Amino acid sequence: MNPTKTPEACTSLADIRAEIDRLDRDIVRLLAARQSYVLAAAQFKRSEAEVTAPDRIEQVVANARCIAEAEGADADIVERVYRELIAAGTDAERQAWRQR
């Protein structure tokens, strides 16, 4: 996921947008892969209540914050995104659990 151009090397808004679009393709590809694992987790849960795992949520968020800090990203923004990602994933996993 190396940028074609660094932000500093971009000479126009079009350059910036092209790089953001490229990153978005990578992000969506990774989200799709993550979603596959989240949905697969439903088969290992013994009850619908186990789908919501508060301790695991906090572990994932803490890990994401650490990664954000190491990568120079705003950890508060990353946490907000991850909490939404986890909430949506939990909803999807709950549906998968009900359909098994």
Residue frames as qw, qx, qy, qz and C-alpha x, y, z in Angstrom:
[[0.000, 0.886, 0.465, 0.000, 0.00, 0.00, 0.00],
 [0.418, -0.325, 0.086, 0.844, 2.78, 2.41, -0.82],
 [0.323, 0.803, 0.250, -0.433, 1.43, 5.62, -2.26],
 [0.670, 0.534, 0.273, 0.438, 2.05, 6.42, -5.88],
 [0.215, 0.621, -0.122, 0.744, 2.70, 9.96, -4.69],
 [0.334, -0.314, -0.607, 0.649, 3.30, 11.19, -1.19],
 [0.001, 0.875, 0.462, -0.148, 0.98, 13.98, -0.03],
 [0.250, -0.736, 0.166, 0.607, 3.91, 16.38, -0.34],
 [0.298, -0.131, 0.680, 0.657, 4.53, 15.32, -3.95],
 [0.261, 0.663, 0.695, 0.099, 0.94, 15.96, -5.02],
 [0.208, -0.069, 0.151, 0.964, 0.70, 19.13, -7.08],
 [0.366, -0.200, -0.311, -0.854, -3.08, 19.39, -7.38],
 [0.619, -0.087, 0.458, -0.632, -6.34, 18.51, -5.72],
 [0.866, 0.277, -0.260, -0.325, -6.81, 15.92, -8.48],
 [0.468, 0.394, -0.751, 0.249, -3.55, 14.24, -7.40],
 [0.248, -0.228, 0.684, -0.647, -4.72, 14.18, -3.78],
 [0.768, 0.093, 0.193, -0.603, -8.11, 12.76, -4.74],
 [0.770, 0.348, -0.510, -0.158, -6.55, 10.08, -6.94],
 [0.264, 0.317, -0.815, 0.406, -4.40, 8.92, -4.02],
 [0.465, -0.083, 0.542, -0.695, -7.37, 8.94, -1.63],
 [0.839, 0.214, -0.117, -0.487, -9.37, 6.88, -4.16],
 [0.615, 0.362, -0.697, 0.072, -6.49, 4.41, -4.44],
 [0.018, -0.231, 0.782, -0.579, -6.30, 4.11, -0.66],
 [0.660, 0.016, 0.271, -0.701, -10.07, 3.67, -0.45],
 [0.820, 0.240, -0.440, -0.276, -9.84, 0.67, -2.80],
 [0.417, 0.272, -0.792, 0.354, -7.23, -0.87, -0.50],
 [0.278, -0.150, 0.588, -0.745, -9.29, -0.10, 2.62],
 [0.784, 0.081, 0.018, -0.615, -12.46, -1.63, 1.17],
 [0.730, 0.265, -0.628, -0.052, -10.56, -4.74, 0.08],
 [0.222, 0.210, -0.787, 0.536, -9.24, -5.14, 3.64],
 [0.492, -0.065, 0.378, -0.781, -12.67, -4.46, 5.14],
 [0.833, 0.132, -0.305, -0.443, -14.14, -7.22, 2.96],
 [0.591, 0.220, -0.745, 0.218, -11.48, -9.64, 4.19],
 [0.071, -0.171, 0.656, -0.732, -12.10, -8.61, 7.81],
 [0.670, -0.011, 0.085, -0.738, -15.85, -9.05, 7.36],
 [0.768, 0.145, -0.591, -0.199, -15.31, -12.62, 6.14],
 [0.376, 0.125, -0.786, 0.475, -13.58, -13.48, 9.41],
 [0.317, -0.084, 0.419, -0.847, -16.20, -11.70, 11.51],
 [0.776, 0.043, -0.170, -0.606, -18.98, -13.67, 9.84],
 [0.697, 0.160, -0.698, 0.041, -17.04, -16.91, 10.18],
 [0.033, 0.245, -0.705, 0.664, -16.73, -16.29, 13.93],
 [0.659, -0.158, 0.067, -0.732, -20.49, -16.81, 14.30],
 [0.834, 0.046, -0.519, -0.183, -20.07, -20.56, 13.82],
 [0.510, 0.122, -0.692, 0.497, -17.97, -20.77, 16.99],
 [0.261, -0.253, 0.358, -0.860, -20.39, -18.88, 19.23],
 [0.087, -0.204, -0.966, 0.134, -22.65, -21.10, 21.35],
 [0.041, 0.722, 0.638, -0.263, -25.31, -18.45, 21.88],
 [0.259, 0.803, 0.271, 0.463, -26.46, -15.19, 20.37],
 [0.412, -0.910, 0.000, 0.054, -25.32, -13.44, 23.56],
 [0.731, -0.343, 0.295, 0.510, -21.74, -14.50, 22.80],
 [0.528, 0.628, 0.295, 0.490, -21.82, -12.52, 19.55],
 [0.058, -0.908, 0.104, -0.401, -21.49, -9.32, 21.56],
 [0.831, -0.189, -0.284, 0.438, -18.17, -9.68, 23.34],
 [0.122, -0.988, -0.012, -0.095, -17.47, -6.47, 25.29],
 [0.625, -0.613, 0.351, 0.331, -14.03, -7.57, 26.48],
 [0.667, 0.171, 0.495, 0.530, -12.98, -8.43, 22.94],
 [0.244, 0.887, 0.273, 0.280, -14.33, -5.10, 21.65],
 [0.300, -0.937, 0.161, 0.075, -12.17, -3.21, 24.13],
 [0.711, -0.313, 0.471, 0.418, -9.16, -5.37, 23.24],
 [0.572, 0.489, 0.457, 0.474, -9.61, -4.64, 19.51],
 [0.055, 0.970, 0.134, 0.196, -10.08, -0.91, 20.13],
 [0.504, -0.784, 0.281, 0.226, -7.00, -0.73, 22.36],
 [0.713, -0.039, 0.505, 0.485, -4.97, -2.57, 19.74],
 [0.418, 0.722, 0.377, 0.402, -6.19, -0.24, 17.00],
 [0.175, -0.984, 0.027, -0.013, -5.24, 2.78, 19.12],
 [0.632, -0.541, 0.411, 0.373, -1.73, 1.39, 19.63],
 [0.634, 0.283, 0.512, 0.506, -1.34, 0.78, 15.91],
 [0.190, 0.916, 0.263, 0.234, -2.62, 4.28, 15.16],
 [0.357, -0.900, 0.190, 0.159, -0.10, 5.83, 17.51],
 [0.679, -0.277, 0.512, 0.447, 2.74, 3.78, 16.03],
 [0.507, 0.440, 0.544, 0.502, 1.69, 4.82, 12.50],
 [0.165, -0.111, -0.004, 0.980, 1.30, 8.50, 13.38],
 [0.228, -0.498, -0.605, -0.578, -2.49, 8.52, 13.00],
 [0.347, -0.368, 0.271, -0.819, -4.92, 10.26, 15.34],
 [0.121, -0.044, -0.972, 0.198, -5.83, 7.50, 17.81],
 [0.337, 0.321, 0.513, -0.722, -9.14, 9.17, 18.71],
 [0.571, 0.396, -0.287, -0.660, -10.26, 9.12, 15.07],
 [0.379, 0.206, -0.891, -0.141, -9.15, 5.52, 14.67],
 [0.098, 0.128, 0.865, -0.476, -11.08, 4.56, 17.81],
 [0.495, 0.372, 0.222, -0.753, -14.26, 6.21, 16.50],
 [0.564, 0.369, -0.555, -0.487, -13.94, 4.41, 13.16],
 [0.258, 0.138, -0.952, 0.086, -13.24, 1.07, 14.85],
 [0.283, 0.183, 0.708, -0.621, -16.19, 1.36, 17.21],
 [0.622, 0.410, -0.022, -0.667, -18.49, 1.91, 14.21],
 [0.473, 0.370, -0.758, -0.253, -16.79, -0.93, 12.31],
 [0.040, 0.050, -0.946, 0.318, -17.23, -3.27, 15.26],
 [0.459, 0.268, 0.476, -0.701, -20.88, -2.27, 15.76],
 [0.658, 0.422, -0.282, -0.556, -21.68, -2.96, 12.10],
 [0.380, 0.315, -0.868, -0.043, -19.71, -6.21, 12.20],
 [0.183, 0.017, 0.843, -0.506, -21.51, -7.32, 15.34],
 [0.622, 0.335, 0.196, -0.680, -24.88, -6.72, 13.67],
 [0.635, 0.426, -0.535, -0.359, -23.80, -8.77, 10.64],
 [0.197, 0.238, -0.930, 0.198, -22.38, -11.53, 12.83],
 [0.415, 0.103, 0.645, -0.633, -25.60, -11.64, 14.83],
 [0.721, 0.384, -0.087, -0.570, -27.57, -12.15, 11.60],
 [0.512, 0.396, -0.755, -0.106, -25.15, -14.88, 10.53],
 [0.089, -0.147, 0.886, -0.431, -25.53, -16.57, 13.92],
 [0.589, 0.223, 0.413, -0.658, -29.33, -16.55, 13.60],
 [0.722, 0.461, -0.259, -0.446, -29.15, -18.08, 10.12],
 [0.131, 0.449, -0.884, -0.016, -26.87, -20.99, 10.97]]
